[in-house]
Amino acid sequence: MNILQINSSARSRGSESTRVAERIVERLLASRPGARLVRRDLATDPQPVLDEAALQALFTPPAERTPEQAARVAIDDRAIAEVAAADVLVLAVPMYNFTITTQLKAWIDAIARAGVTFRYTEQGPEGLLTGKTVYVALARGGRHRDTAADTQVPYLRTVLGFLGMTDIRFVFVEGVALGDEALAAARQDAERQLVELVD
């Protein structure tokens, strides 16, 4: 089994979403001897944003790309290759201003490439990153699960599903900014969830 862990907090240390993602990975590794883990921290190894230069590079035929364009495309190729090789993805996803982080959005923009990770057919779009399980560790300062304020779950279900990843399992740690007791309760509840989902 190949496991890909993506930490998307702006903090490389002290992130609650990263802590929960690490717990998921621990359980996966414990139950699957020989599993291989690739971990990417977008705080210390960020994915470049999709800007005009990146778009020009992507839409230039490979043989005609400048060295700079080829190098830019190679960065996104790496991200795609990591996802393609993974059997299981573990995403650490904090909530920033009711949505995902800039770091995670840049990574998603990199792996969503027409003709590579999805394609358009006469029957509609078809995701090509199939056969994968995705665990998403969602950390929120408040409590937003199953409310209109939770834009993360619908978005992630949509975009990951569009790419072919439909087995998505969410672990919530909520209320982490509401005091020590709330944080302790949130961690305990998250542990219960991940035991059920990972096992």
C-alpha positions in Angstrom: 0.0 0.0 0.0 1.2 3.5 -0.8 0.0 6.3 1.4 0.2 10.0 0.5 -0.2 12.5 3.3 -0.8 16.1 2.4 -0.6 18.6 5.3 -2.3 21.9 4.2 -2.1 24.1 7.3 0.0 27.3 7.0 1.6 26.1 10.2 4.2 23.3 10.0 3.9 22.8 13.8 1.0 23.0 16.2 -1.7 22.3 13.6 -4.7 20.3 14.8 -5.5 19.0 11.3 -2.0 17.7 11.0 -2.2 16.1 14.4 -5.3 14.2 13.4 -3.9 13.3 10.0 -0.8 11.8 11.7 -3.1 9.7 13.9 -4.9 8.4 10.8 -1.5 7.5 9.2 -0.4 5.8 12.4 -3.4 3.5 12.4 -3.0 2.8 8.7 0.7 1.9 9.1 0.1 -0.2 12.2 -2.5 -2.3 10.4 -0.7 -2.6 7.1 3.0 -3.7 7.6 5.1 -2.8 4.6 3.0 0.2 3.6 5.0 3.1 2.1 4.4 6.7 3.2 5.0 9.9 1.3 4.4 13.0 3.4 4.2 16.5 1.9 3.9 19.6 4.1 2.5 22.4 2.0 3.7 24.9 4.6 7.4 24.0 4.0 7.1 22.7 0.5 4.3 24.7 -1.1 2.7 24.1 -4.4 3.0 27.2 -6.7 -0.2 28.9 -7.4 -1.8 28.6 -10.9 -0.9 31.9 -12.4 -0.6 33.2 -16.0 2.9 31.9 -16.4 1.9 28.4 -15.3 -1.1 28.4 -17.6 1.1 29.4 -20.5 3.5 26.6 -19.7 0.8 24.0 -19.4 -0.8 25.0 -22.7 2.5 25.1 -24.6 3.3 21.8 -26.4 6.1 20.0 -24.4 8.6 20.2 -27.3 8.1 24.0 -27.5 8.4 24.9 -23.8 11.2 27.1 -22.6 13.4 25.6 -19.8 11.5 27.8 -17.3 8.2 26.5 -18.6 9.3 22.9 -18.5 10.5 23.3 -14.9 7.2 24.8 -13.9 5.2 22.0 -15.4 7.5 19.5 -13.8 6.5 20.8 -10.4 2.8 20.0 -11.1 3.8 16.7 -12.7 5.4 15.7 -9.4 2.2 16.3 -7.5 0.2 14.3 -10.0 2.6 11.4 -9.9 2.4 11.3 -6.1 -1.4 11.1 -6.2 -1.4 8.6 -9.0 0.9 6.3 -7.1 -1.1 6.5 -3.9 -3.6 3.9 -2.8 -4.7 6.0 0.1 -4.6 9.8 0.6 -4.7 11.5 4.0 -5.5 15.2 3.8 -5.0 17.5 6.7 -7.5 20.3 6.2 -7.9 23.2 8.6 -10.7 25.7 8.0 -9.6 29.2 7.2 -12.4 31.7 6.8 -15.0 29.0 6.1 -13.0 27.3 3.4 -9.8 25.4 2.6 -6.4 26.9 2.8 -4.6 28.7 -0.1 -2.0 26.0 0.1 -4.5 23.2 -0.5 -6.2 25.0 -3.3 -2.9 25.4 -5.1 -2.3 21.7 -4.7 -5.8 20.8 -6.0 -5.3 23.1 -9.0 -2.0 21.3 -9.7 -3.5 17.8 -9.7 -6.6 18.7 -11.7 -5.4 18.5 -15.3 -7.6 17.7 -18.3 -6.5 14.6 -20.2 -4.3 13.4 -17.3 -6.4 13.2 -14.1 -9.8 13.7 -15.7 -11.2 13.8 -19.3 -14.3 14.9 -21.0 -16.3 12.3 -22.8 -19.6 12.2 -24.7 -21.2 11.0 -21.5 -19.7 13.9 -19.5 -16.5 14.3 -17.4 -14.7 11.2 -16.2 -12.2 11.1 -13.3 -9.1 9.1 -13.9 -7.8 8.9 -10.3 -9.9 5.9 -9.3 -9.6 3.1 -6.8 -8.3 5.3 -4.0 -9.5 5.9 -0.4 -9.2 9.5 0.9 -9.2 10.3 4.6 -9.8 14.0 5.4 -8.9 15.4 8.8 -11.0 18.5 9.2 -10.0 21.0 12.0 -12.3 23.9 12.8 -12.1 26.6 15.5 -15.9 26.6 15.8 -18.5 23.9 15.1 -19.7 23.8 11.5 -20.4 20.2 10.7 -23.7 19.6 8.8 -24.4 23.4 8.7 -24.5 25.8 5.8 -21.2 27.3 7.1 -19.4 24.0 6.1 -18.3 24.7 2.6 -15.3 22.4 2.8 -17.1 19.0 2.7 -19.3 19.8 -0.3 -16.3 21.3 -2.2 -13.9 18.4 -1.4 -16.6 15.8 -2.3 -17.1 17.6 -5.6 -13.6 18.2 -6.7 -12.1 14.9 -5.5 -15.1 13.0 -7.0 -14.6 14.9 -10.3 -11.1 13.4 -10.3 -12.4 9.9 -9.7 -11.9 9.7 -5.9 -15.3 8.9 -4.5 -14.4 6.9 -1.3 -13.9 9.9 1.0 -14.0 9.6 4.7 -14.1 12.7 6.9 -12.8 13.0 10.5 -13.9 16.2 12.3 -12.1 17.9 15.1 -14.3 20.9 15.9 -14.5 23.7 18.5 -10.7 23.7 19.0 -10.7 27.5 19.6 -13.4 27.3 22.3 -11.3 26.6 25.3 -9.3 23.8 26.8 -12.3 21.6 27.7 -13.8 22.0 24.2 -10.4 21.1 22.6 -10.1 18.0 24.8 -13.6 16.9 23.9 -13.0 17.6 20.2 -9.8 15.4 20.3 -11.6 12.6 22.0 -14.4 12.7 19.5 -12.0 12.8 16.6 -10.2 9.8 18.0 -13.5 7.9 18.2 -14.3 8.8 14.6 -11.0 7.8 13.2 -11.1 4.4 15.0 -14.4 3.7 13.3 -13.3 5.0 9.9 -9.8 3.6 9.6 -10.6 0.2 11.1 
